[in-house]
Amino acid sequence: MDTRTGLPVVGMVGGGQLARMTQQAAIALGQSLHVLAISPDDSAALVTPNVTLGSHEDVAALASFAAGVDVLTFDHEHVPGEYLRVLVEHGVVVRPGPDALLHAQDKLVMRHKLASLGLPVPPFVAVSEVDDVVKFGDEHGWPCVLKAARGGYDGRGVWLLNGVESARELVPRLLEWGTPLLVEERVAMRRELAAVVARSPFGQGGCWPVVETVQSNGICVEVLAPAPDLDAERAEEAQELALRIAAELGVVGVLAVELFDTEAGFVVNELAMRPHNSGHWTIEGAATSQFEQHLRAVLDYPLGATDPRAPAVVMANVLGAPRPPAMSPDERLHHLLARYRDAHVHYYGKQERPGRKIGHVTVLGSRMAEVRERARRAAHWLAHGEWLDGYDIHTGGQT
């Protein structure tokens, strides 16, 4: 408990942009957010006064950090589960707990668990040798998808295998490096969706509108809220699926369930037990942001309303350009805000490099097509320092 405020202290492991945006929500709630960061240059460490430098892979550093907080939560899922169990045994409140978090850390564990519950997942098998992949591909069809069971994100740790030759070339090399693998059927999908929910220790649940996530090279580039052309019945089905997963796994905090939208129904792709890229739009676009909701949930406060603030909300990620822009970030921001006065910009304080998420832009409005175009153009400008073709910098309109 913070003796100055009389309010509990939340400790977040990881100093990335999720912790940075959680700090913004913590300020409004009067909470003291403490962050365990690798470097003083980490995104959250730049804006958070209570920063401890240390590694999430150092059990002593974790224990020392946890001793000064009332509840421990996460900016990422990479903390070893055996370390978290040691903390729990010593009385640390960890939310989500290690047994739940394991399902976001290990895709193979997650697939087995969801399949045992009768929930929709693609056909899959664990891979211990290349013949496991060859047999699976021959039975389920090529191409198939090879995944690292642990550690992959933003398109990393995922490989599309077109046939036996590609499997025999890649799989032995990955196994030799010690990469735990699974192979699964390539899902014929119409698009990708995300159902983001929250659950408290009391068992209260809350869910935001289901969103569509747009991917490029395995990285999310846009989030459309609500998902266009998703009828109310199917949206409710996705929300109920996510809430059931949260309850079955004992999740406390925010849970993002990434879904494939197929002709046969929804198929679960990934789980994230923390604030998630697909929920960034909620900062300006919903009554309660995912970051405030995560704090409420891990503290067992009543959850907030999740109603959208506009008929259409679009979040576009700002990804580092292939070559350095001529303008500085400050100049780009200046020009953007002059042209798009309704754009909500979030810079993460990161050094720019190609493909890296350095920020995002959110735009609200009444018509999805128009809002999406504005968000897309704004994000492109911040990344590249140049307007997309057909855009007049002087009028702010299409030529």
Secondary structure, 3 states (H helix, E strand, C coil): CECCCCECEEEEECCCHHHHHHHHHHHHHCCEEEEEECCCCCCCCCCCCCEEECCCCCHHHHHHHHCCCCEEEECCCCCCHHHHHHHHHCCCCECCCHHHHHHHHEHHHHHHHHHHCCCCCCCEEEECCHHHHHHHHHHHCCCEEEEECECCCCCCCEEEECCHHHHHHHHHHHHHCCCCEEEEECCCCCEEEEEEEEECCCCCEEECCCEEEEEECCEEEEEEECCCCCCHHHHHHHHHHHHHHHHHHCCCEEEEEEEEEECCEEEEEEEECCCCHHHCCHHHHECCCHHHHHHHHHCCCCCCCCCECCCEEEEEEEECCCCCCCCCHHHHHHHHHHHCCCCEEEECCCCCCCCCEEEEEEEEECCHHHHHHHHHHHHHHHHHCCCCCCEECCCCEEC
